[in-house]
Amino acid sequence: MSPLTIQSTVKAGEAAPPAPATDSVTTTDTFLKLLVAQLQNQNPLEPSDPIQFVTQLAQFTSLEQSLGMRADIAAIRAAIEANNSAATKS
């Protein structure tokens, strides 16, 4: 696996473009790929800081929980909209 490179397309003084809408699977897969790439490409004689690694795992857990809440809120919103449209039809 080749190392990942990240390039910025935003110049100094410009506003960052809005983040594209992505589904939870893509976001999770990207995060895991980056984490695995980091682990594979670290120097075995100087492994990354364990505190940093635990922090990244906590961020992943937080990401999963946020995506779950997003799905729950979308379901609640759909139910409310369905209820409202049924009430207006009667």
C-alpha positions as CSV (number, residue, x, y, z in Angstrom):
1,M,0.0,0.0,0.0
2,S,1.4,3.4,-0.9
3,P,1.5,6.2,1.6
4,L,-1.3,8.7,1.4
5,T,-0.7,12.3,0.5
6,I,-2.9,15.2,1.3
7,Q,-2.8,18.4,-0.6
8,S,-4.6,21.6,0.3
9,T,-6.6,23.3,-2.5
10,V,-7.5,26.3,-0.4
11,K,-5.2,29.4,-0.7
12,A,-4.5,31.7,2.2
13,G,-7.3,34.1,2.8
14,E,-9.9,32.1,1.0
15,A,-12.8,30.4,2.7
16,A,-12.8,26.6,2.7
17,P,-15.5,25.1,0.4
18,P,-18.3,23.4,2.2
19,A,-17.8,19.8,3.0
20,P,-19.4,17.4,0.5
21,A,-22.3,15.3,1.8
22,T,-21.1,11.8,2.3
23,D,-22.8,8.7,3.6
24,S,-21.7,7.1,6.9
25,V,-20.1,4.1,5.2
26,T,-17.7,6.3,3.1
27,T,-16.7,8.4,6.1
28,T,-16.1,5.3,8.3
29,D,-14.1,3.5,5.5
30,T,-12.0,6.6,4.9
31,F,-11.2,7.0,8.6
32,L,-10.2,3.3,8.9
33,K,-8.1,3.4,5.8
34,L,-6.2,6.4,7.1
35,L,-5.7,4.8,10.5
36,V,-4.4,1.5,9.0
37,A,-2.1,3.4,6.6
38,Q,-0.7,5.4,9.6
39,L,0.0,2.1,11.5
40,Q,1.6,0.4,8.4
41,N,3.9,3.3,7.7
42,Q,5.1,4.1,11.2
43,N,8.7,3.6,12.1
44,P,8.9,0.3,14.1
45,L,11.8,1.7,16.1
46,E,9.8,4.8,17.1
47,P,6.1,3.8,17.1
48,S,3.5,6.5,17.4
49,D,2.6,7.9,20.8
50,P,0.0,5.5,22.5
51,I,-1.9,8.5,23.8
52,Q,-2.3,9.8,20.3
53,F,-3.5,6.4,19.1
54,V,-6.1,6.1,21.9
55,T,-7.2,9.7,21.0
56,Q,-7.7,8.6,17.4
57,L,-9.8,5.6,18.5
58,A,-11.9,7.8,20.7
59,Q,-12.4,10.1,17.7
60,F,-13.6,7.1,15.7
61,T,-16.0,6.1,18.4
62,S,-17.3,9.7,18.5
63,L,-17.7,9.6,14.7
64,E,-19.7,6.4,14.9
65,Q,-22.0,7.8,17.6
66,S,-22.5,11.0,15.6
67,L,-23.4,9.1,12.5
68,G,-25.9,7.0,14.5
69,M,-27.5,10.1,16.0
70,R,-27.7,11.6,12.5
71,A,-29.6,8.6,11.3
72,D,-31.9,8.6,14.3
73,I,-32.7,12.3,13.8
74,A,-33.4,11.8,10.1
75,A,-35.9,9.0,11.0
76,I,-37.6,11.2,13.6
77,R,-37.8,14.1,11.1
78,A,-39.3,11.7,8.4
79,A,-41.9,10.5,11.0
80,I,-42.9,14.1,11.9
81,E,-43.2,15.1,8.3
82,A,-45.3,12.0,7.5
83,N,-47.5,12.8,10.5
84,N,-47.8,16.5,9.5
85,S,-48.7,15.6,5.9
86,A,-51.3,13.1,7.1
87,A,-52.8,15.7,9.4
88,T,-53.1,18.3,6.6
89,K,-54.8,15.8,4.3
90,S,-57.6,15.1,6.7
